[in-house]
């Protein structure tokens, strides 16, 4: 898919989302049989002290990324994250999780299934409409797309990683999307790693997260991305990240020239992908395998899996239950698909970190994984039956917030034209 085609596809999705009415229900509730979401896992709650596992949402004051180089002073960005701390004293290696290009403002008008009915949201009138003030094509609710990947964070904590899913929205050419995928994503990853480094030193930036000091090792970093985030994970800039030990691209929307990674890389594709196509990332993995720069260039296809169903903020299927080229009868349970992607990711990175001589990854009932290591002579990659884990509903996470800044303040004079393609 070309950059132009991909941008058009994302703009089409955004335009469809303009007509959304918020009603009851969640993607998980609609997907899980017999109509109920997966039960929260009681040990993964914010506020846990000591060396137990915890999962929390944090928020600092929005700030500015100085990356545009001419048109404006920079790009405004929220500083949101979902942080998972594993059990044990540590210090634990870090994995940063990046969401993709999805619509970020919910409108109050009727009619689309692009966004789930009850997403994780907040207000950000700088980009979305002011509460109570109608604006053309906009609603007041800014979507926390990073919270939609909290299941990936939770799966990673169960494998001993400090994991953080960060907000990568920084409007540039298209207010509803993200910033330049190279410098913007890189700067945001670095900013959140700086926050984690401070937390490890006991500098909490007013967040008061318990049990983190001395337990975070930011010298060892893994990267995980979905959609455009996955495209970034496969990019040259991501490959240059200091301390990188492994990378996972989930249904990547590639918009940068890939570079040979030196670390193990896993590409996860969805057989019913309605956005970037079921072959997304496979050609890159073949090229990476041929390059010989890494001994693990793995490619895995998940049966019955679409693109939106990986993020809990998005409606997992079209009306009628189908998605992409798949009929409803061919589509896996979105709850199972999310669990499969999350558990594959966590298991792969755990084995990449310890430089396993061979890889055994979990295969759940339903969205059966198929694939292996494309690098000839590299470690074998096989699958073993595994139980489906349950994950905490991201809407139930307690949020810790602070008015302190991680990024420079947004100038009051900065204006954003809130229409697709207008830029800021």
C-alpha positions as a Markdown table, in Angstrom:
| # | Residue | x | y | z |
|---|---|---|---|---|
| 1 | Unk | 0.0 | 0.0 | 0.0 |
| 2 | Unk | 1.4 | 3.4 | -0.9 |
| 3 | Unk | 1.6 | 6.3 | 1.4 |
| 4 | Unk | -1.0 | 8.2 | -0.6 |
| 5 | Unk | -3.4 | 5.2 | -0.6 |
| 6 | Unk | -2.9 | 4.6 | 3.1 |
| 7 | Unk | -3.6 | 8.3 | 3.9 |
| 8 | Unk | -6.7 | 8.1 | 1.8 |
| 9 | Unk | -7.8 | 5.0 | 3.6 |
| 10 | Unk | -7.3 | 6.5 | 7.0 |
| 11 | Unk | -9.1 | 9.7 | 6.0 |
| 12 | Unk | -12.0 | 7.6 | 4.8 |
| 13 | Unk | -12.1 | 5.9 | 8.2 |
| 14 | Unk | -12.0 | 9.3 | 9.9 |
| 15 | Unk | -14.7 | 10.7 | 7.8 |
| 16 | Unk | -16.9 | 7.7 | 8.6 |
| 17 | Unk | -16.3 | 8.3 | 12.3 |
| 18 | Unk | -17.7 | 11.9 | 11.9 |
| 19 | Unk | -21.2 | 10.5 | 12.2 |
| 20 | Unk | -20.9 | 8.5 | 15.4 |
| 21 | Unk | -23.4 | 8.5 | 18.3 |
| 22 | Unk | -22.3 | 7.3 | 21.7 |
| 23 | Unk | -24.5 | 4.5 | 23.0 |
| 24 | Unk | -24.1 | 1.7 | 25.6 |
| 25 | Unk | -21.9 | -1.3 | 25.1 |
| 26 | Unk | -18.2 | -2.0 | 24.4 |
| 27 | Unk | -16.3 | -3.8 | 21.7 |
| 28 | Unk | -15.4 | -6.5 | 24.1 |
| 29 | Unk | -19.0 | -6.8 | 25.2 |
| 30 | Unk | -20.2 | -7.2 | 21.6 |
| 31 | Unk | -17.5 | -9.7 | 20.8 |
| 32 | Unk | -17.2 | -12.1 | 23.8 |
| 33 | Unk | -19.5 | -15.1 | 24.0 |
| 34 | Unk | -22.1 | -15.1 | 25.4 |
| 35 | Unk | -22.2 | -11.3 | 25.1 |
| 36 | Unk | -20.0 | -10.3 | 28.1 |
| 37 | Unk | -16.5 | -8.8 | 28.2 |
| 38 | Unk | -13.6 | -10.7 | 29.6 |
| 39 | Unk | -13.4 | -10.5 | 33.4 |
| 40 | Unk | -10.8 | -8.1 | 34.9 |
| 41 | Unk | -7.8 | -9.7 | 36.4 |
| 42 | Unk | -7.9 | -8.8 | 40.1 |
| 43 | Unk | -4.1 | -8.5 | 40.6 |
| 44 | Unk | -3.7 | -5.9 | 37.9 |
| 45 | Unk | -5.1 | -2.7 | 39.6 |
| 46 | Unk | -3.6 | 0.7 | 40.0 |
| 47 | Unk | -2.4 | 1.6 | 43.5 |
| 48 | Unk | -0.7 | -1.7 | 44.2 |
| 49 | Unk | 2.4 | -1.2 | 46.4 |
| 50 | Unk | 5.6 | -3.0 | 46.9 |
| 51 | Unk | 6.8 | -5.4 | 44.2 |
| 52 | Unk | 3.4 | -6.7 | 43.1 |
| 53 | Unk | 2.1 | -6.3 | 39.5 |
| 54 | Unk | 0.2 | -3.1 | 38.8 |
| 55 | Unk | -1.5 | -1.4 | 35.9 |
| 56 | Unk | -2.3 | 2.3 | 35.9 |
| 57 | Unk | -3.2 | 5.1 | 33.6 |
| 58 | Unk | -1.2 | 8.4 | 33.9 |
| 59 | Unk | -1.6 | 11.9 | 32.5 |
| 60 | Unk | 0.7 | 14.9 | 32.5 |
| 61 | Unk | 0.1 | 18.3 | 31.1 |
| 62 | Unk | 0.0 | 18.4 | 27.3 |
| 63 | Unk | 3.1 | 19.8 | 25.6 |
| 64 | Unk | 4.7 | 20.7 | 22.3 |
| 65 | Unk | 7.0 | 18.6 | 20.0 |
| 66 | Unk | 9.3 | 20.9 | 18.1 |
| 67 | Unk | 9.5 | 18.9 | 14.9 |
| 68 | Unk | 7.7 | 20.7 | 12.1 |
| 69 | Unk | 10.6 | 22.9 | 11.1 |
| 70 | Unk | 8.9 | 26.0 | 9.7 |
| 71 | Unk | 5.2 | 26.2 | 9.4 |
| 72 | Unk | 4.6 | 26.3 | 13.2 |
| 73 | Unk | 6.4 | 26.4 | 16.5 |
| 74 | Unk | 5.7 | 22.6 | 16.8 |
| 75 | Unk | 3.1 | 20.0 | 17.2 |
| 76 | Unk | 0.9 | 19.8 | 20.3 |
| 77 | Unk | 0.8 | 16.4 | 22.0 |
| 78 | Unk | -1.0 | 14.8 | 24.9 |
| 79 | Unk | 1.2 | 13.1 | 27.5 |
| 80 | Unk | -0.9 | 10.1 | 28.3 |
| 81 | Unk | 0.2 | 6.6 | 29.1 |
| 82 | Unk | -0.8 | 3.2 | 30.5 |
| 83 | Unk | 2.0 | 1.9 | 32.6 |
| 84 | Unk | 2.3 | -1.8 | 33.7 |
| 85 | Unk | 4.7 | -2.8 | 36.4 |
| 86 | Unk | 5.6 | -6.5 | 36.8 |
| 87 | Unk | 6.0 | -8.5 | 40.0 |
| 88 | Unk | 9.5 | -8.7 | 41.5 |
| 89 | Unk | 12.2 | -6.4 | 42.6 |
| 90 | Unk | 13.8 | -5.8 | 39.2 |
| 91 | Unk | 15.1 | -3.7 | 37.7 |
| 92 | Unk | 12.9 | -4.8 | 34.8 |
| 93 | Unk | 13.5 | -4.1 | 31.1 |
| 94 | Unk | 11.1 | -1.7 | 29.3 |
| 95 | Unk | 8.7 | -2.2 | 26.4 |
| 96 | Unk | 7.1 | 0.8 | 24.7 |
| 97 | Unk | 3.8 | 0.2 | 22.9 |
| 98 | Unk | 2.7 | 2.5 | 20.1 |
| 99 | Unk | -0.9 | 2.7 | 18.7 |
| 100 | Unk | -1.8 | 3.6 | 15.1 |
| 101 | Unk | -3.5 | 6.3 | 13.1 |
| 102 | Unk | -7.1 | 6.2 | 14.2 |
| 103 | Unk | -9.7 | 8.9 | 14.5 |
| 104 | Unk | -9.2 | 10.9 | 17.8 |
| 105 | Unk | -12.4 | 13.0 | 18.2 |
| 106 | Unk | -15.8 | 11.5 | 18.7 |
| 107 | Unk | -18.7 | 13.3 | 17.1 |
| 108 | Unk | -22.2 | 13.5 | 18.4 |
| 109 | Unk | -23.9 | 12.7 | 15.1 |
| 110 | Unk | -25.3 | 9.4 | 13.9 |
| 111 | Unk | -24.0 | 6.3 | 12.3 |
| 112 | Unk | -20.6 | 4.6 | 12.2 |
| 113 | Unk | -19.1 | 1.5 | 13.7 |
| 114 | Unk | -15.5 | 2.8 | 13.3 |
| 115 | Unk | -15.3 | 3.6 | 17.0 |
| 116 | Unk | -16.7 | 1.5 | 19.8 |
| 117 | Unk | -19.7 | 2.8 | 21.7 |
| 118 | Unk | -17.9 | 3.4 | 25.0 |
| 119 | Unk | -14.3 | 4.3 | 24.3 |
| 120 | Unk | -11.7 | 5.4 | 26.8 |
| 121 | Unk | -11.8 | 9.2 | 26.4 |
| 122 | Unk | -11.0 | 12.5 | 27.8 |
| 123 | Unk | -11.4 | 16.2 | 26.7 |
| 124 | Unk | -8.8 | 18.0 | 24.6 |
| 125 | Unk | -10.6 | 21.0 | 23.2 |
| 126 | Unk | -7.3 | 22.1 | 21.5 |
| 127 | Unk | -7.9 | 19.4 | 19.0 |
| 128 | Unk | -11.5 | 18.3 | 19.6 |
| 129 | Unk | -14.6 | 20.5 | 20.2 |
| 130 | Unk | -15.0 | 22.3 | 23.4 |
| 131 | Unk | -17.5 | 20.5 | 25.7 |
| 132 | Unk | -21.0 | 21.9 | 25.0 |
| 133 | Unk | -19.9 | 23.7 | 21.8 |
| 134 | Unk | -20.8 | 22.1 | 18.5 |
| 135 | Unk | -18.1 | 22.3 | 15.8 |
| 136 | Unk | -18.5 | 21.0 | 12.3 |
| 137 | Unk | -17.7 | 17.2 | 12.2 |
| 138 | Unk | -16.5 | 17.2 | 15.8 |
| 139 | Unk | -17.5 | 16.1 | 19.3 |
| 140 | Unk | -15.8 | 17.0 | 22.6 |
| 141 | Unk | -14.3 | 13.6 | 23.4 |
| 142 | Unk | -10.7 | 12.9 | 22.7 |
| 143 | Unk | -10.0 | 9.2 | 22.4 |
| 144 | Unk | -7.3 | 7.6 | 24.4 |
| 145 | Unk | -6.2 | 5.2 | 21.7 |
| 146 | Unk | -3.2 | 4.2 | 23.8 |
| 147 | Unk | -5.5 | 2.8 | 26.4 |
| 148 | Unk | -7.0 | 0.6 | 23.7 |
| 149 | Unk | -3.8 | -1.4 | 23.8 |
| 150 | Unk | -3.7 | -1.9 | 27.6 |
| 151 | Unk | -4.1 | -5.6 | 27.1 |
| 152 | Unk | -0.7 | -5.7 | 25.3 |
| 153 | Unk | 0.8 | -3.8 | 28.3 |
| 154 | Unk | -0.7 | -6.3 | 30.7 |
| 155 | Unk | 0.5 | -9.3 | 28.8 |
| 156 | Unk | 4.0 | -7.9 | 28.8 |
| 157 | Unk | 4.0 | -7.3 | 32.6 |
| 158 | Unk | 3.1 | -10.9 | 33.1 |
| 159 | Unk | 6.4 | -11.7 | 31.3 |
| 160 | Unk | 8.4 | -9.5 | 33.6 |
| 161 | Unk | 8.5 | -6.2 | 31.6 |
| 162 | Unk | 7.8 | -2.7 | 32.6 |
| 163 | Unk | 5.5 | -1.8 | 29.7 |
| 164 | Unk | 4.0 | 1.5 | 28.7 |
| 165 | Unk | 1.4 | 2.3 | 26.0 |
| 166 | Unk | 1.9 | 5.9 | 25.0 |
| 167 | Unk | -0.2 | 8.5 | 23.2 |
| 168 | Unk | 1.4 | 9.3 | 19.9 |
| 169 | Unk | -1.1 | 11.9 | 18.6 |
| 170 | Unk | 0.6 | 15.1 | 17.5 |
| 171 | Unk | -1.4 | 16.8 | 14.8 |
| 172 | Unk | 0.6 | 18.0 | 11.8 |
| 173 | Unk | -0.9 | 17.8 | 8.3 |
| 174 | Unk | -4.0 | 16.0 | 9.4 |
| 175 | Unk | -5.5 | 17.0 | 12.8 |
| 176 | Unk | -7.1 | 13.5 | 13.4 |
| 177 | Unk | -3.9 | 11.6 | 12.8 |
| 178 | Unk | -0.4 | 11.5 | 14.2 |
| 179 | Unk | 2.8 | 13.4 | 13.6 |
| 180 | Unk | 5.7 | 12.6 | 11.3 |
| 181 | Unk | 6.2 | 8.9 | 11.9 |
| 182 | Unk | 10.0 | 9.1 | 12.1 |
| 183 | Unk | 10.9 | 12.1 | 14.2 |
| 184 | Unk | 7.6 | 12.5 | 16.0 |
| 185 | Unk | 7.3 | 8.9 | 17.2 |
| 186 | Unk | 11.0 | 8.8 | 18.1 |
| 187 | Unk | 10.7 | 12.0 | 20.2 |
| 188 | Unk | 7.6 | 10.7 | 22.0 |
| 189 | Unk | 9.2 | 7.4 | 22.8 |
| 190 | Unk | 12.3 | 9.2 | 24.1 |
| 191 | Unk | 10.1 | 11.5 | 26.2 |
| 192 | Unk | 8.2 | 8.7 | 27.9 |
| 193 | Unk | 11.5 | 6.8 | 28.5 |
| 194 | Unk | 12.8 | 9.9 | 30.1 |
| 195 | Unk | 9.7 | 9.8 | 32.4 |
| 196 | Unk | 10.4 | 6.2 | 33.3 |
| 197 | Unk | 14.0 | 7.0 | 34.0 |
| 198 | Unk | 12.9 | 9.7 | 36.4 |
| 199 | Unk | 10.4 | 7.4 | 38.1 |
| 200 | Unk | 13.2 | 4.9 | 38.6 |
| 201 | Unk | 15.2 | 7.7 | 40.3 |
| 202 | Unk | 12.3 | 8.6 | 42.5 |
| 203 | Unk | 11.4 | 11.8 | 40.6 |
| 204 | Unk | 7.7 | 11.2 | 40.1 |
| 205 | Unk | 6.6 | 14.4 | 38.3 |
| 206 | Unk | 3.7 | 14.6 | 40.7 |
| 207 | Unk | 2.2 | 11.3 | 39.6 |
| 208 | Unk | 2.7 | 9.5 | 42.9 |
| 209 | Unk | 2.9 | 6.0 | 41.4 |
| 210 | Unk | 3.8 | 3.5 | 44.1 |
| 211 | Unk | 6.4 | 0.8 | 43.9 |
| 212 | Unk | 8.4 | 2.0 | 40.9 |
| 213 | Unk | 11.6 | 3.5 | 42.3 |
| 214 | Unk | 14.6 | 1.4 | 41.5 |
| 215 | Unk | 12.6 | -1.2 | 39.5 |
| 216 | Unk | 12.9 | 0.2 | 35.9 |
| 217 | Unk | 15.8 | -0.5 | 33.5 |
| 218 | Unk | 15.6 | 1.9 | 30.6 |
| 219 | Unk | 18.9 | 0.6 | 29.2 |
| 220 | Unk | 17.0 | -2.4 | 27.7 |
| 221 | Unk | 14.1 | -1.4 | 25.4 |
| 222 | Unk | 11.7 | -3.4 | 23.3 |
| 223 | Unk | 9.3 | -1.8 | 20.8 |
| 224 | Unk | 5.8 | -2.9 | 19.9 |
| 225 | Unk | 3.5 | -1.1 | 17.4 |
| 226 | Unk | 0.1 | -1.6 | 15.9 |
| 227 | Unk | -0.9 | -0.2 | 12.5 |
| 228 | Unk | 1.1 | 3.0 | 11.9 |
| 229 | Unk | 2.9 | 2.3 | 15.1 |
| 230 | Unk | 3.9 | -1.1 | 13.7 |
| 231 | Unk | 5.2 | 0.7 | 10.6 |
| 232 | Unk | 7.4 | 2.8 | 12.8 |
| 233 | Unk | 8.7 | -0.3 | 14.6 |
| 234 | Unk | 10.0 | -1.6 | 11.3 |
| 235 | Unk | 11.6 | 1.7 | 10.3 |
| 236 | Unk | 15.3 | 2.7 | 10.3 |
| 237 | Unk | 14.9 | 5.1 | 13.1 |
| 238 | Unk | 13.3 | 2.5 | 15.4 |
| 239 | Unk | 16.1 | 0.1 | 14.5 |
| 240 | Unk | 18.6 | 2.6 | 15.8 |
| 241 | Unk | 17.1 | 2.9 | 19.3 |
| 242 | Unk | 19.8 | 2.5 | 21.9 |
| 243 | Unk | 19.4 | -0.7 | 24.0 |
| 244 | Unk | 16.9 | -2.2 | 21.6 |
| 245 | Unk | 16.5 | -6.0 | 22.3 |
| 246 | Unk | 13.5 | -6.9 | 20.2 |
| 247 | Unk | 10.6 | -5.5 | 18.2 |
| 248 | Unk | 7.0 | -6.6 | 17.3 |
| 249 | Unk | 5.0 | -5.1 | 14.5 |
| 250 | Unk | 1.2 | -5.9 | 14.6 |
| 251 | Unk | -0.6 | -5.3 | 11.3 |
| 252 | Unk | 1.9 | -2.6 | 10.3 |
| 253 | Unk | 1.0 | 0.3 | 8.1 |
| 254 | Unk | 4.4 | 1.0 | 6.7 |
| 255 | Unk | 5.3 | 4.5 | 5.6 |
| 256 | Unk | 9.1 | 4.6 | 5.9 |
| 257 | Unk | 11.8 | 2.6 | 4.2 |
| 258 | Unk | 12.6 | -0.4 | 6.4 |
| 259 | Unk | 16.1 | -1.0 | 7.6 |
| 260 | Unk | 17.8 | -4.2 | 8.6 |
| 261 | Unk | 17.3 | -4.7 | 12.3 |
| 262 | Unk | 20.0 | -6.4 | 14.3 |
| 263 | Unk | 17.5 | -7.7 | 17.0 |
| 264 | Unk | 14.8 | -10.4 | 16.7 |
| 265 | Unk | 11.7 | -9.0 | 15.0 |
| 266 | Unk | 8.2 | -10.5 | 14.8 |
| 267 | Unk | 5.5 | -9.4 | 12.3 |
| 268 | Unk | 1.9 | -10.3 | 13.1 |
| 269 | Unk | -0.7 | -10.1 | 10.4 |
| 270 | Unk | -4.5 | -10.4 | 10.4 |
| 271 | Unk | -6.1 | -12.7 | 7.8 |
| 272 | Unk | -9.2 | -10.4 | 7.8 |
| 273 | Unk | -7.3 | -7.1 | 7.9 |
| 274 | Unk | -9.6 | -4.4 | 6.5 |
| 275 | Unk | -7.1 | -1.6 | 6.6 |
| 276 | Unk | -3.5 | -2.4 | 5.6 |
| 277 | Unk | -4.2 | -5.8 | 4.0 |
| 278 | Unk | -3.4 | -9.4 | 5.2 |
| 279 | Unk | 0.1 | -9.3 | 3.7 |
| 280 | Unk | 1.2 | -6.2 | 5.7 |
| 281 | Unk | 4.8 | -6.3 | 6.6 |
| 282 | Unk | 5.5 | -9.7 | 5.1 |
| 283 | Unk | 7.7 | -8.4 | 2.2 |
| 284 | Unk | 9.7 | -6.4 | 4.8 |
| 285 | Unk | 10.3 | -9.5 | 6.9 |
| 286 | Unk | 11.4 | -11.4 | 3.8 |
| 287 | Unk | 13.9 | -8.7 | 3.0 |
| 288 | Unk | 15.1 | -8.6 | 6.6 |
| 289 | Unk | 15.5 | -12.4 | 6.6 |
| 290 | Unk | 17.6 | -12.2 | 3.3 |
| 291 | Unk | 19.7 | -9.4 | 4.7 |
| 292 | Unk | 21.1 | -11.6 | 7.4 |
| 293 | Unk | 21.3 | -8.8 | 9.9 |
| 294 | Unk | 19.2 | -10.7 | 12.5 |
| 295 | Unk | 18.8 | -14.4 | 13.1 |
| 296 | Unk | 15.1 | -14.0 | 13.8 |
| 297 | Unk | 12.8 | -12.4 | 11.2 |
| 298 | Unk | 9.5 | -14.0 | 12.1 |
| 299 | Unk | 6.2 | -13.7 | 10.3 |
| 300 | Unk | 2.9 | -14.9 | 11.8 |
| 301 | Unk | -0.7 | -14.8 | 10.3 |
| 302 | Unk | -3.7 | -14.9 | 12.7 |
| 303 | Unk | -6.8 | -16.5 | 11.3 |
| 304 | Unk | -10.1 | -14.5 | 11.5 |
| 305 | Unk | -8.4 | -11.3 | 12.7 |
| 306 | Unk | -9.2 | -7.8 | 11.5 |
| 307 | Unk | -7.4 | -4.6 | 12.0 |
| 308 | Unk | -9.7 | -2.6 | 14.3 |
| 309 | Unk | -10.3 | -5.5 | 16.7 |
| 310 | Unk | -6.8 | -5.2 | 18.1 |
| 311 | Unk | -7.6 | -1.8 | 19.7 |
| 312 | Unk | -10.5 | -1.9 | 22.2 |
| 313 | Unk | -11.4 | 1.7 | 21.4 |
| 314 | Unk | -12.4 | 0.7 | 17.9 |
| 315 | Unk | -15.4 | -1.2 | 16.7 |
| 316 | Unk | -14.0 | -4.7 | 16.1 |
| 317 | Unk | -16.2 | -5.6 | 13.1 |
| 318 | Unk | -18.5 | -4.1 | 10.5 |
| 319 | Unk | -22.3 | -4.3 | 10.9 |
| 320 | Unk | -23.3 | -7.9 | 10.6 |
| 321 | Unk | -20.1 | -9.2 | 12.1 |
| 322 | Unk | -17.9 | -9.4 | 9.0 |
| 323 | Unk | -14.6 | -7.6 | 8.6 |
| 324 | Unk | -12.4 | -7.0 | 5.6 |
| 325 | Unk | -12.8 | -9.9 | 3.1 |
| 326 | Unk | -14.1 | -12.2 | 5.9 |
| 327 | Unk | -17.7 | -13.1 | 6.4 |
| 328 | Unk | -19.1 | -13.1 | 10.0 |
| 329 | Unk | -18.7 | -16.9 | 10.1 |
| 330 | Unk | -15.0 | -16.6 | 9.4 |
| 331 | Unk | -14.2 | -13.9 | 12.0 |
| 332 | Unk | -12.6 | -14.8 | 15.3 |
| 333 | Unk | -13.8 | -13.5 | 18.6 |
| 334 | Unk | -12.2 | -10.0 | 19.0 |
| 335 | Unk | -11.5 | -10.8 | 22.6 |
| 336 | Unk | -9.6 | -14.0 | 21.6 |
| 337 | Unk | -7.8 | -12.1 | 18.7 |
| 338 | Unk | -6.6 | -9.4 | 21.1 |
| 339 | Unk | -5.5 | -12.0 | 23.6 |
| 340 | Unk | -3.6 | -14.0 | 20.9 |
| 341 | Unk | -1.8 | -10.9 | 19.6 |
| 342 | Unk | -0.9 | -9.7 | 23.1 |
| 343 | Unk | 0.3 | -13.1 | 24.3 |
| 344 | Unk | 2.3 | -13.7 | 21.1 |
| 345 | Unk | 4.0 | -10.3 | 21.6 |
| 346 | Unk | 4.9 | -10.9 | 25.2 |
| 347 | Unk | 6.2 | -14.4 | 24.7 |
| 348 | Unk | 8.3 | -13.4 | 21.7 |
| 349 | Unk | 9.9 | -10.5 | 23.5 |
| 350 | Unk | 10.6 | -12.5 | 26.6 |
| 351 | Unk | 12.5 | -15.1 | 24.5 |
| 352 | Unk | 14.2 | -12.4 | 22.4 |
| 353 | Unk | 15.5 | -10.8 | 25.6 |
| 354 | Unk | 17.1 | -14.0 | 26.8 |
| 355 | Unk | 18.3 | -14.8 | 23.3 |
| 356 | Unk | 16.5 | -18.2 | 23.2 |
| 357 | Unk | 18.0 | -20.8 | 20.9 |
| 358 | Unk | 14.5 | -21.5 | 19.7 |
| 359 | Unk | 11.1 | -19.8 | 20.1 |
| 360 | Unk | 7.9 | -21.5 | 21.3 |
| 361 | Unk | 4.9 | -19.1 | 21.1 |
| 362 | Unk | 1.4 | -19.5 | 22.4 |
| 363 | Unk | -1.4 | -20.7 | 20.2 |
| 364 | Unk | -4.9 | -20.0 | 21.5 |
| 365 | Unk | -8.2 | -21.6 | 20.4 |
| 366 | Unk | -9.9 | -19.5 | 17.7 |
| 367 | Unk | -7.5 | -17.1 | 15.9 |
| 368 | Unk | -4.9 | -19.9 | 15.2 |
| 369 | Unk | -1.4 | -18.5 | 14.4 |
| 370 | Unk | 0.5 | -19.8 | 11.4 |
| 371 | Unk | 4.0 | -18.9 | 10.4 |
| 372 | Unk | 7.6 | -19.1 | 11.5 |
| 373 | Unk | 11.1 | -17.6 | 11.3 |
| 374 | Unk | 11.8 | -16.6 | 7.7 |
| 375 | Unk | 15.6 | -16.5 | 8.3 |
| 376 | Unk | 17.2 | -19.6 | 7.0 |
| 377 | Unk | 19.3 | -21.3 | 9.6 |
| 378 | Unk | 17.9 | -19.1 | 12.3 |
| 379 | Unk | 16.2 | -20.3 | 15.5 |
| 380 | Unk | 13.1 | -22.4 | 14.9 |
| 381 | Unk | 9.8 | -20.8 | 15.8 |
| 382 | Unk | 7.0 | -23.2 | 16.7 |
| 383 | Unk | 3.6 | -22.9 | 18.5 |
| 384 | Unk | 2.3 | -24.6 | 21.6 |
| 385 | Unk | -1.3 | -24.8 | 22.9 |
| 386 | Unk | -2.0 | -22.1 | 25.5 |
| 387 | Unk | -4.9 | -20.8 | 27.6 |
| 388 | Unk | -6.4 | -17.5 | 26.8 |
| 389 | Unk | -5.6 | -14.9 | 29.4 |
| 390 | Unk | -8.1 | -12.3 | 30.6 |
| 391 | Unk | -7.3 | -8.6 | 30.7 |
| 392 | Unk | -8.5 | -5.7 | 32.7 |
| 393 | Unk | -11.1 | -3.4 | 31.1 |
| 394 | Unk | -9.1 | -0.2 | 30.3 |
| 395 | Unk | -12.1 | 1.9 | 31.3 |
| 396 | Unk | -11.7 | 0.7 | 34.9 |
| 397 | Unk | -8.1 | 1.8 | 35.3 |
| 398 | Unk | -7.5 | 4.4 | 37.9 |
| 399 | Unk | -5.8 | 7.5 | 36.5 |
| 400 | Unk | -3.0 | 9.3 | 38.2 |
| 401 | Unk | -2.6 | 12.8 | 36.9 |
| 402 | Unk | -0.3 | 15.8 | 37.4 |
| 403 | Unk | -0.2 | 19.3 | 36.0 |
| 404 | Unk | 3.6 | 19.1 | 35.6 |
| 405 | Unk | 5.1 | 19.0 | 32.1 |
| 406 | Unk | 7.3 | 16.5 | 30.4 |
| 407 | Unk | 7.3 | 18.5 | 27.1 |
| 408 | Unk | 7.5 | 22.3 | 26.6 |
| 409 | Unk | 4.2 | 24.3 | 27.1 |
| 410 | Unk | 1.9 | 24.8 | 24.1 |
| 411 | Unk | 1.9 | 28.4 | 23.1 |
| 412 | Unk | -1.5 | 30.1 | 23.6 |
| 413 | Unk | -1.1 | 31.6 | 20.1 |
| 414 | Unk | -1.0 | 28.2 | 18.4 |
| 415 | Unk | -4.1 | 27.7 | 16.3 |
| 416 | Unk | -5.4 | 24.4 | 14.9 |
| 417 | Unk | -7.7 | 24.2 | 12.0 |
| 418 | Unk | -10.0 | 21.3 | 12.9 |
| 419 | Unk | -10.7 | 19.8 | 9.6 |
| 420 | Unk | -9.0 | 17.0 | 7.7 |
| 421 | Unk | -6.0 | 18.1 | 5.5 |
| 422 | Unk | -5.9 | 21.7 | 6.9 |
| 423 | Unk | -2.8 | 21.2 | 9.0 |
| 424 | Unk | -2.1 | 23.4 | 12.1 |
